[in-house]
């Protein structure tokens, strides 16, 4: 039976397609009992999600997903759970992180233009002006949505905006530019200061070598990490068992998600889409 918790989801306050109440409604309809709204560097949708949860009968965990640096690794994600999402120090820190993200967005837009792409900047500029996070999916849409790029997109086999992101906006590709803050330690400290739990999200999305993943978990635990998202929609059974076993030995939480971004997303479009592979998750206080 699929798990009844799903601890990553995204709304229009970051790179999701739906408003928070719609995310909650879809999760409830899918049989989710415990949901976390984890917008990137943003908690603006949490109150709406909590109100919707009270109406739908499911539990929403306060959350956010923070992008962090770790040495040469440029974009690790840390989920914050059970935070005081109104704490001024936390919201101020997120605002600083968004400013850094948006500045990087501008640098990446310039890089995409240097690559010869026409850009639909209007939506990106509007998000930045409103103070909302500007993430790479928004930059990829700026390429995808411009009609002048149609022929080139077809020639390069870029069949949707996610393909644009993968081809031009991940480390090692021509349009990628590095963020400058926060470090992994800073992200963990900010989460703890807001009374929350810090969980490394989808480790094999960011680090491919199994031994490097285990070494990173050990290092992050020394920084105060509380858990790892062991159960994830793209993790293999071997990857899941490896990190879940390691977390159990270390006494870390083991969480999971399908990483919902919206019904139109090519990969992250549903709920309860990850497997526990017969293992017992360790959700700790997140379970309620």
matplotlib code that plots the C-alpha trace (Angstrom):
import matplotlib.pyplot as plt

x = [0.0, 1.4, 2.5, -0.1, 2.5, 4.0, 6.5, 7.5, 5.1, 5.2, 2.8, 2.8, 4.7, 7.8, 7.9, 4.6, 1.5, -1.3, -2.2, -1.6, -5.3, -5.4, -2.3, -3.9, -7.2, -5.4, -3.3, -6.4, -8.2, -5.1, -5.4, -2.5, -2.9, 0.2, 1.4, 4.2, 4.1, 7.8, 8.1, 11.6, 12.9, 9.4, 6.6, 4.1, 1.7, 1.8, -1.1, -3.4, -2.3, -3.0, -6.5, -7.3, -6.1, -8.5, -11.3, -10.2, -9.3, -5.6, -2.6, -0.2, 3.3, 4.8, 7.7, 10.1, 12.8, 16.2, 18.8, 22.3, 26.0, 28.4, 31.9, 31.9, 28.3, 26.2, 22.6, 21.7, 18.2, 17.3, 13.7, 12.6, 9.8, 7.8, 9.2, 7.7, 7.0, 6.2, 9.5, 11.0, 14.6, 13.5, 11.4, 14.3, 16.7, 14.5, 14.2, 18.0, 18.2, 15.6, 17.5, 20.6, 18.5, 17.0, 20.4, 21.6, 18.5, 19.5, 23.0, 21.5, 19.1, 22.1, 23.9, 20.9, 20.9, 24.6, 23.7, 21.5, 18.1, 15.3, 13.7, 10.2, 11.3, 8.0, 6.9, 10.3, 10.6, 7.1, 8.0, 11.2, 9.4, 6.9, 9.5, 8.7, 11.5, 12.9, 14.0, 15.4, 12.0, 10.9, 14.0, 13.5, 9.9, 11.3, 13.1, 10.3, 7.5, 9.2, 7.9, 11.2, 12.8, 10.4, 12.6, 15.7, 13.9, 12.7, 16.1, 17.8, 15.0, 13.9, 10.3, 9.3, 10.7, 12.1, 14.3, 15.5, 16.4, 18.3, 20.2, 21.1, 20.5, 22.1, 25.8, 28.1, 25.7, 26.2, 23.5, 24.2, 25.5, 26.3, 24.5, 26.5, 24.5, 23.6, 26.0, 24.6, 25.6, 23.9, 20.7, 20.6, 21.2, 18.5, 16.0, 16.9, 16.6, 13.0, 12.3, 12.4, 13.9, 16.4, 16.2, 18.4, 16.1, 16.5, 20.2, 20.7, 19.2, 22.3, 25.0, 25.3, 28.0, 26.6, 29.7, 29.7, 26.1, 26.9, 30.0, 27.8, 25.2, 27.9, 29.2, 25.8, 24.9, 27.9, 26.5, 23.2, 21.2, 18.1, 17.2, 17.3, 14.6, 15.3, 12.1, 11.8, 10.0, 13.3, 15.3, 15.9, 15.3, 19.0, 19.5, 16.5, 17.7, 21.3, 20.4, 17.5, 19.8, 22.5, 20.0, 18.7, 22.2, 22.9, 19.5, 18.4, 14.9, 14.0, 11.3, 9.8, 7.9, 6.7, 7.8, 4.5, 4.9, 1.6, -0.6, 1.2, 4.7, 6.3, 7.8, 6.4, 2.7, 1.1, 1.1, 2.0, 4.2, 7.2, 7.8, 8.9, 10.2, 9.0, 11.0, 9.7, 10.1, 11.3, 9.2, 9.6, 7.7, 6.7, 4.2, 2.2]
y = [0.0, 3.5, 5.6, 8.1, 10.9, 13.1, 15.6, 17.7, 19.8, 23.1, 25.9, 29.0, 30.7, 29.0, 26.7, 24.9, 25.2, 25.5, 27.7, 26.1, 25.3, 23.5, 21.5, 20.5, 19.5, 17.3, 15.7, 14.9, 13.5, 11.2, 9.8, 11.8, 12.1, 14.1, 16.7, 19.3, 22.4, 23.1, 26.0, 27.1, 29.7, 30.8, 30.2, 32.6, 29.8, 27.9, 29.7, 29.1, 25.4, 25.1, 26.7, 24.3, 21.3, 22.2, 22.1, 18.9, 16.8, 16.2, 17.4, 20.0, 20.3, 23.7, 23.7, 25.2, 23.9, 25.8, 25.5, 25.3, 25.2, 22.4, 22.9, 22.3, 21.1, 24.1, 23.2, 20.8, 21.1, 21.0, 20.7, 22.6, 20.9, 22.1, 25.6, 28.7, 30.1, 33.5, 33.9, 37.2, 35.8, 32.9, 35.0, 37.6, 34.8, 33.4, 36.9, 37.1, 33.7, 34.7, 37.9, 35.7, 33.3, 36.2, 37.8, 34.4, 34.2, 37.5, 36.1, 33.0, 35.0, 36.9, 33.6, 32.2, 35.4, 34.9, 31.4, 33.0, 32.3, 34.8, 35.4, 36.1, 38.1, 39.6, 36.8, 36.5, 40.2, 40.3, 37.5, 39.2, 42.5, 40.9, 39.4, 35.8, 33.3, 33.2, 29.6, 27.8, 26.4, 30.1, 30.8, 27.7, 28.8, 32.2, 30.3, 27.8, 30.4, 32.7, 31.9, 32.9, 29.8, 27.2, 26.0, 25.8, 24.0, 21.4, 21.0, 20.4, 18.0, 20.2, 19.0, 20.9, 23.5, 20.8, 19.7, 23.3, 23.3, 20.1, 21.2, 24.7, 25.3, 22.6, 22.6, 22.1, 23.5, 26.8, 28.8, 27.7, 30.2, 29.5, 30.8, 32.5, 31.6, 29.9, 27.1, 23.8, 24.7, 28.1, 26.5, 23.9, 26.7, 28.9, 26.0, 25.1, 28.7, 28.6, 25.5, 23.2, 20.0, 20.0, 17.1, 16.6, 16.2, 13.7, 13.0, 10.9, 13.8, 15.8, 13.3, 10.1, 8.1, 6.0, 6.4, 10.2, 10.3, 8.4, 10.6, 13.7, 12.3, 11.8, 15.4, 16.9, 15.0, 16.6, 20.0, 19.1, 17.5, 15.8, 13.5, 12.5, 12.1, 8.4, 7.6, 9.5, 9.1, 8.8, 6.7, 3.1, 0.4, 0.0, 3.7, 3.8, 0.8, 2.2, 5.6, 4.4, 1.8, 4.4, 6.8, 4.1, 3.4, 7.1, 7.8, 10.2, 10.7, 9.1, 10.9, 10.6, 12.5, 12.5, 16.2, 17.4, 20.5, 20.3, 18.1, 19.4, 18.6, 15.8, 14.0, 15.5, 15.5, 13.2, 12.2, 8.9, 7.9, 6.7, 3.3, 2.3, -1.0, -2.7, -0.4, 1.6, 5.4, 7.3, 10.5, 11.4, 14.5, 15.1, 12.3, 14.2]
z = [0.0, -0.9, 2.1, 3.5, 4.1, 1.4, 2.8, -0.1, -2.2, -4.0, -4.8, -6.9, -4.2, -5.6, -8.7, -8.4, -10.6, -8.0, -5.1, -1.7, -1.0, -4.4, -3.4, -0.2, -1.9, -4.4, -1.7, 0.3, -2.7, -3.3, 0.3, 1.8, 5.6, 6.4, 3.9, 4.0, 1.8, 1.1, -1.2, -2.2, 0.3, 1.0, 3.6, 2.1, 1.3, 4.6, 6.3, 3.3, 3.3, 7.1, 6.7, 3.8, 5.8, 8.6, 6.1, 4.3, 7.4, 6.7, 8.6, 7.1, 8.5, 8.3, 6.0, 3.4, 1.1, 1.3, -1.4, 0.1, -0.8, 0.2, -1.0, -4.8, -4.6, -5.6, -5.0, -2.2, -0.8, 2.9, 4.0, 7.1, 9.1, 12.1, 11.9, 13.4, 9.9, 11.4, 13.3, 12.1, 12.0, 9.8, 7.4, 7.2, 6.4, 3.7, 2.2, 2.0, 0.4, -2.2, -3.0, -3.7, -5.7, -7.8, -8.4, -9.6, -11.8, -13.5, -14.1, -15.7, -17.9, -19.2, -19.8, -21.7, -23.8, -24.5, -25.7, -28.3, -26.8, -27.0, -23.6, -22.3, -19.3, -18.3, -15.9, -14.4, -13.8, -12.2, -9.8, -8.8, -8.3, -6.0, -3.8, -4.8, -5.5, -9.1, -9.6, -12.6, -13.7, -14.2, -16.3, -18.4, -19.1, -20.2, -23.0, -23.7, -23.9, -26.4, -29.9, -31.5, -30.0, -31.4, -34.3, -32.2, -29.4, -31.8, -33.4, -30.0, -28.9, -26.0, -25.8, -22.7, -20.3, -18.0, -20.8, -21.3, -17.6, -17.8, -20.9, -19.9, -16.2, -14.1, -13.0, -15.9, -18.5, -20.4, -18.6, -15.0, -12.4, -8.8, -5.7, -3.0, 0.1, 2.4, 3.2, 4.5, 8.0, 7.7, 6.4, 9.3, 11.9, 10.5, 10.6, 14.2, 15.3, 14.0, 16.1, 13.1, 11.9, 9.1, 6.5, 3.5, 0.5, -2.3, -1.7, -4.9, -7.0, -6.0, -5.4, -7.6, -5.8, -2.9, -0.8, -1.3, -0.2, 3.0, 3.7, 3.2, 5.6, 8.2, 7.7, 7.8, 11.0, 12.6, 11.6, 13.3, 10.4, 11.8, 8.9, 5.3, 2.7, 2.1, 0.3, -2.9, -6.2, -8.2, -5.7, -6.6, -4.0, -3.5, -2.9, -0.5, 1.5, 1.7, 3.1, 5.3, 6.9, 7.4, 9.0, 11.3, 12.5, 13.1, 14.8, 12.0, 10.8, 7.4, 5.5, 2.0, -0.8, -4.4, -4.6, -6.1, -8.4, -10.2, -12.5, -15.6, -14.4, -16.5, -13.4, -10.1, -10.9, -8.2, -4.6, -2.8, -5.7, -3.7, -2.2, 1.3, 0.0, 3.1, 5.4, 8.3, 8.0, 11.0, 10.9, 14.6, 15.6, 12.0, 12.2, 14.8]

ax = plt.figure().add_subplot(projection="3d")
ax.plot(x, y, z, "-o")
ax.set_aspect("equal")
plt.show()
